[in-house]
Amino acid sequence: MSQMLKQFSQDRSLQRDRFEGSAQGSAGPSSMRTARQEFRDDGMVNEFFEREQQLRPQQRLGPGRPFEMSDLHRELDAVRVGGWANEFQQAGPRLREISSEEEAAMEKAFQESRAAAGPTMNASVWRNEFMNHPETVHMNPQQLEAFDQAFEKHFDWAGEFAMNQDNKGKGKIVELDGNNAQWEDQFAAFDAKPTETDEEIARKVEEAAAAQDPKLFDQFENVWQDIRDQMANEGEGPEDWEEEFGNFSNNPAVYKPDLGEYVFEVVNPYMDHADPMAEGLRLINEGGSLSEAALAFEAVVQRTPQNSEAWMHLGNAQAQNEKEEPAIRALEKAVEVDSQNFSAMMSLAVSYTNESYDHAAYQTLERWMGAKYPELVSSNMPAPATPFELHSRVTDLFLTAARQAPEGQQMDPDVQVGLGVLFYGSGDLDKAVDCFFAALKGRPDDYLLWNRLGATLANSGRSEEAIDAYHKALELCPSFVRARYNLGVSCINIGCYKEAAEHLLTALSMHKRGVDNEEGVNVSSNLWEMLRKTFVMMNREDLANQAKAGFDINQLRGEFEF
C-alpha cells in the first residue's frame, strides 16, 4: 500500500525538487519540488508605464510630433468631464423606451392568450410559441425584456414546480403534511425508490475513463505494472495490502504508515572491517560513495544495535542517496534508541515531510523542541484537535525559540531549519527561503542546507537561483545524489531534457556497487521513475521502456555523458 500511496503523494518534499507535467501551471504550496514557471514580462510593462509618465507633461499633438496614446486618454477625460453624460441623461424619451399605451396593450394580449390557452397549457410551450412568432423579430430588446417580466409576474411558477415532472428519472415535489408522526413513513417511501446500483456506477466510470486520452491510461498502466513488479521482487502481493493498511499506524495519533524494520543488504563487505564506523565517516567527510558509507554504517548497527549515532548516520546517508524509506526506518530507530538525539529528530522530521507525512513531521518537530528547549514546552499541553492546530502551536514554539537568541549572536541554525519546514507547510515560501538563508549564515558549508534552499527557491519560481544552490551543494559534496536528482528535475522543467537525463544517469551510476553493478536491496524508485519521464519527454519510448531497476545504464554511455 505504501508503494501505491507514494505514486500519488511523492510530489511533496523538503529536500527533493519537484517535476510538473506540462499541463500543470505551478506547484501547490504543499510541495517543495520545482514547479513549472510562468514567465511574465512585468519588467517590460513597468518600463512602458514609466516612460509614459515621463512623457506626460501637458503637450498637445502637433505637426512633427508622433502620436501618443496618453494624449488620447486626456482627450477622452476631457470629453467625460464635459456635458455629454448629463445631456444624455436628461429627462425625456429614451432610446427604445415603450410607452404606457404599448405596455397596456401587451398586458391585455398576454391575459387574453393565457385565458385562451387554458390551465393545462405548459408554460415552456407557450413561451416558445410566442418567441418563435415571426413578428418577434421586429421587437427591440426592451420589448422582449418587458414580455419576460410580464410572463414571470403572471404565471404560477410555484404551481408548475409542484406538478409532476417528466419521466426522466427525477421524482416529483411532495409537500409533507403537518402530522409529524407520518414523516418517518414518508421519508421511508422516498428511500424505497430504486437508485443506481454499484454495477451501474462502475459502468459509467469505465465509460468515462474510456473517453479519456488513451495515452494517460497507458501511463497509469505502466506505473501500476512497475509497482506490481517491485512487489514481486520484494516477495509481496496484493494480499499483504490489507494488513499494511491496517497497520498504517500502531499509534492513531501519528498519521503515517508503519514501514517496519530496516532491511539490511545481504552482501556487505564491511561486516569484516576492523572499524566500519570510522570508515563510514571518512567516506562521508571526503565525499565518497554514499552507498559504500551506508554499508559501513549497516555493519556498525548490526554489531551494536543500540548505537543511536550509527543509526542516525545510516539514515542520513540513505536520505542523501535518494532512498527515503530506508532512511526513515534508520532514523526512527536512532530516535527510539536515544530520545535526546536532536540531529536524528530533525533529520527524521525532514524525511517525514519528503514522504508527505506532514502531521508526523510536526509531531517530531514538537518533540525536538521539547527535548532541546524544555523550558518552552509545557508538560501538560492538550492534544491538538486538528493538524492545523498542531502546525500553529509548533510554529509558535519555534518562533519563541528564535526570539530568545541573544542580541548580536547567531540564532540556532536548527531552529531556522525547523521554521523553514513549518513555513513551507503553511505555503509561505518567502519566509521559508529567508529561514534557510539565515541557517546558512551559521553553517555556510552545509550542503544539506544548500539543497533545501534550492528546492524552496525552485518552488518559489526562482529556478536560476535554485540551480545555483544545487551546484553549490554538489561543490561541497560531489557524491550528493539527491542534489543531482534535483538538478535533473530542474533541467526537465526548463526543457533541457538531455541534460536532465545525464544528471539522473549520473545519480544512478553512484548507486552501482561491485563488479556486477548491483544496486542492492534498497533501490531508489524515484530516480528510475524520473528517468522514465525524461525519456518520454524526449520522445524516446524505446529508452523509457527499459528504464527500470536492473537495467544496465552503461549501454547508454555512447549517447549520454555521465
PyMOL commands that set and color helices and strands:
alter all, ss='L'
color gray80, all
select helices_A, chain A and resi 2-9+42-54+69-80+84-88+100-117+123-131+134-138+141-154+157-162+180-191+198-210+214-233+239-246+269-272+276-285+290-303+308-320+324-337+342-354+358-372+374-376+387-403+413-425+429-442+447-459+463-476+481-493+497-509+525-537+541-544+553-556
alter helices_A, ss='H'
color red, helices_A
deselect
rebuild
show_as cartoon
